[in-house]
Amino acid sequence: MFIRKEEPKDYEIVYSVVKDAFDSAEHSDGNEQDLVNALRKGESFIPELSLVAEINGKL
């Protein structure tokens, strides 16, 4: 496993992963993936703290 800083090229995949992860969650409101996008656009966002994990080159 390789952990690295998230890059703009990862955003679409991360969106899908978050959407899928919360799709069947009991207390989900269905917009968690949109919250992730909104957090990235906020002035308090620290890109260096946004990490992704890769296994065999796949997030």
C-alpha positions, 0 to 999 in steps of 0.5 A: 500500500502506498499513501500519498497526497491527493491530486486533482486527478483523483477527485472523480475516483474519490467522489465515487468511492465516498458515494459508494461507501455511504450509499447503504449507510443507515444515517446517510443523507446521500450527499457525503460525496458533495461535502468532500468536494465542498470541503476542498473548496473551503478556505480552511482546506489543507491539501497536504492533509488530504491523502489517498491510499493506492494498492497496485496503482489503484485507489 
